[in-house]
Amino acid sequence: MIKEVDLKIEKSKIYRNLDILYEREKEVVVGRFCLNTGGDGRTQREIAKELGISRSYVSRIEKRALIKLYHEFYKAKR
């Protein structure tokens, strides 16, 4: 139960900061972490197929987006 609450809190933090991401980055992050629907996230392979790009490109987009979000969280804590 506590783990589920923590996960919801973390997802809401990410969701509130999506506006700093480019559209493609948002699509990948929302799909990977199921921010708008709940449940399990999709794989990089599934997202790649949906967007018509390679899995490795999805991985790079995801990494770039998560770094941006991390820096935004870190900046907010200061």
Secondary structure per residue as TSV (DSSP state, phi and psi in degrees):
chain	resnum	aa	ss	phi	psi
A	1	M	-	360.0	-47.9
A	2	I	H	-64.0	-39.1
A	3	K	H	-61.8	-40.1
A	4	E	H	-64.8	-40.7
A	5	V	H	-65.0	-44.9
A	6	D	H	-59.1	-42.4
A	7	L	H	-63.3	-42.7
A	8	K	H	-63.2	-39.3
A	9	I	H	-64.0	-45.9
A	10	E	H	-63.3	-42.7
A	11	K	H	-62.0	-39.4
A	12	S	H	-68.0	-34.3
A	13	K	H	-62.4	-45.5
A	14	I	H	-63.3	-46.8
A	15	Y	H	-59.0	-40.0
A	16	R	H	-65.7	-23.0
A	17	N	T	-105.8	10.1
A	18	L	G	-63.4	-22.0
A	19	D	G	-66.3	-14.5
A	20	I	G	-82.9	-9.6
A	21	L	S	-94.2	152.5
A	22	Y	-	-69.5	160.7
A	23	E	H	-55.4	-46.6
A	24	R	H	-63.9	-39.0
A	25	E	H	-63.1	-41.8
A	26	K	H	-59.5	-47.3
A	27	E	H	-56.0	-44.4
A	28	V	H	-67.6	-47.7
A	29	V	H	-65.0	-44.5
A	30	V	H	-61.8	-42.6
A	31	G	H	-67.4	-42.3
A	32	R	H	-67.0	-37.3
A	33	F	H	-111.2	9.0
A	34	C	T	46.7	53.8
A	35	L	T	-72.9	-28.1
A	36	N	T	-98.3	-15.2
A	37	T	T	-120.1	-16.9
A	38	G	-	77.7	-177.8
A	39	G	S	81.2	-161.5
A	40	D	-	-83.9	146.0
A	41	G	-	-74.6	163.8
A	42	R	-	-89.7	160.7
A	43	T	-	-78.2	162.8
A	44	Q	H	-61.0	-36.5
A	45	R	H	-63.5	-42.8
A	46	E	H	-64.3	-43.0
A	47	I	H	-66.1	-41.3
A	48	A	H	-58.9	-44.4
A	49	K	H	-63.6	-43.3
A	50	E	H	-63.1	-40.5
A	51	L	H	-89.2	-9.4
A	52	G	T	72.8	34.7
A	53	I	S	-130.0	172.9
A	54	S	-	-77.5	158.4
A	55	R	H	-64.0	-38.3
A	56	S	H	-65.8	-33.6
A	57	Y	H	-69.2	-38.4
A	58	V	H	-60.1	-41.9
A	59	S	H	-60.8	-43.8
A	60	R	H	-65.5	-41.9
A	61	I	H	-62.4	-45.6
A	62	E	H	-60.5	-46.2
A	63	K	H	-60.7	-46.5
A	64	R	H	-60.5	-43.6
A	65	A	H	-65.4	-42.4
A	66	L	H	-67.1	-34.5
A	67	I	H	-64.9	-42.7
A	68	K	H	-59.9	-45.9
A	69	L	H	-64.2	-41.0
A	70	Y	H	-59.0	-47.0
A	71	H	H	-63.8	-36.5
A	72	E	H	-64.6	-42.2
A	73	F	H	-64.4	-43.5
A	74	Y	H	-64.4	-41.6
A	75	K	H	-62.5	-39.3
A	76	A	H	-67.9	-29.0
A	77	K	H	-76.9	-20.1
A	78	R	-	-72.3	360.0
